[in-house]
Amino acid sequence: MLSALIWGPIFGAILIAIIPNPDHDCYSRKIALGIMGAMAGLSTLLACQFDISDPQMQFVEYYRWLPSLGLNYHLGVDGLSLPLLLLNSALVLIAIFSTNTQIERPRFYYALLLLLSGGVAGAFLAQDLLLFFLFFELEIIPLYFLIAIWGGQRRGYAAMKFLLYTALSGFLVLVSFLGWFWLTKAPSFDYDPTLADALPVKTQMFLLLPLLLGLAIKIPIFPFHTWLPDAHVEASTPVSVLLAGVLLKLGTYGLLRFGLGLYLEAWVEFAPYLATLAAISALYGASCAIAQKDMKKVVAYSSIAHMGYILLAAAATTRLSVTAASAQMISHGIISALLFLLVGVVYKKTGSRDVDKLQGLLAPERGLPITGSLMILGVMASAGIPGMVGFIAEFLVFRGSFPIFPVQTLLCLIGSGLTAVYFLLMINRVFFGRLTMELSHLPRVLWQEQIPAIALAVVIIALGIQPHWLTQWSEPQTAVLLTGHPDLVSLPAPPRIEIEVKELGEV
């Protein structure tokens, strides 16, 4: 079942590439929609059969691949990876559905989207370190071409910058994995969180450092962030949806799975520095967002700030904070996807993303009232307004991190407050005021263009009302990540906080 989530999209990409080229190229879109619809259904079936109370890997697939090199085809899913699989399938399906039917070179485009989906799913499912690395690198190729071919005017520059940064990220991750294999004398590259325990803490720190640097580039965290705004601005709307909604989560997932999971003792030593870097990233991203005129850049810098919250929660290393980090990954993935979709609608209908050139788009008759209303909802969710998924995720982050890093948590709280500032400035300029004559004859937004955004908005509200749906997956896995190291007793959260998560889920 797990292999189907990886190889189904990959074989679908090959099928699209080799089918005869019909007159209207519509078959490639239909095939892509059908395959990702099946993957979304399979992911949902997986979630229905998943035992939430079992913290161990489930639906495990294990085959010896290259035994002489210690490389095995080892897949598994747990409460940390399953929500990300659901997010990946849903957002790739939305990206395909949202793509302009008149796009150039459709076969290549849809094949790349399917290849991207398979690579991301493989990274989330891999339980072999080198297998994770292979899938981690696989997604670079389709994303590079998606930006370089279907991007904006500076697409070549943005794509090359993305390629260089992410290639360096992968190299550093590989260095850490090879060092782990060599120094622990592991029989294979299979994920084993206990092997590094026998190593001195300084040796663990030596192995963890390149992993942290590589994943900080991927997330990205200040000061390794400069590739992200360029990539978002030049990428098409569906690609931006996937970049923010799913691909950035490969970095944060890697932090929790491999950074925290393999090197917990070394992680504790680095934790104060990671928390400080998280606070700087949150404040820097929010400050830059305030200064932007391009709506896409506002959302891009907002992503940098919100990635800082995830790093803060991971650094705190309490059961509540690590659960919160997982919840924040899903929350940000959904909210950022909604915001980029809506920015894309505004650009498609007006031809501009400049906040100084747009106003009055909320006008009910000649404006974009539904788009504006959904944008306001997305902004409220990103700012952490109660009743939406953004609130519960950020509340858990700050509640779990404050006992360990109070100063850094307060700084991130300031960054969270700035979220409301830069988004309200954008909303006020773009959607309120009088509709100008230049914008008074906007093309009508079709319902087909609104369906993906409406679906995401429903999920945002549903998870805000029932936060237990968001936290229940990762709670058992969080306990395994932390209590698997009994010699570290100072950092796991007290039982009172652990109960608090369950109580919040019952609201």
Secondary structure, 3 states (H helix, E strand, C coil): CHHHHHHHHHHHHHHHHHCCCCCCCHHHHHHHHHHHHHHHHHHHHHHHHCCCCCCCCEEEEEEEEEHHHCEEEEEEECCCCHHHHHHHHHHHHHHHHHCCCCCCCHHHHHHHHHHHHHHHHHHHHECEHHHHHHHHHHCHHHHHHHHHHHCCCCHHHHHHHHHHHHHHHHHHHHHHHHHHHHHHCCCCCECCCCHHHHCCHHHHHHHHHHHHHHHHHHCCCCCCCCHHHHHHHHCCHHHHHHHHHHHHHHHHHHHHHHHHHHCHHHHHHHHHHHHHHHHHHHHHHHHHHHHCCEHHHHHHHHHHHHHHHHHHHHHHCCHHHHHHHHHHHHHHHHHHHHHHHHHHHHHHHHCCCECCCCCCCCCCCCCCHHHHHHHHHHHHHHCCCCCCHHHHHHHHHHHHHCCCCHHHHHHHHHHHHHHHHHHHHHHHHHHCCCCCHHHCCCCCCCHHHHHHHHHHHHHHHHHHHCCHHHHCCCHHHHHHHHHCCCCCCCCCCCHHHHHHHHHHHCC
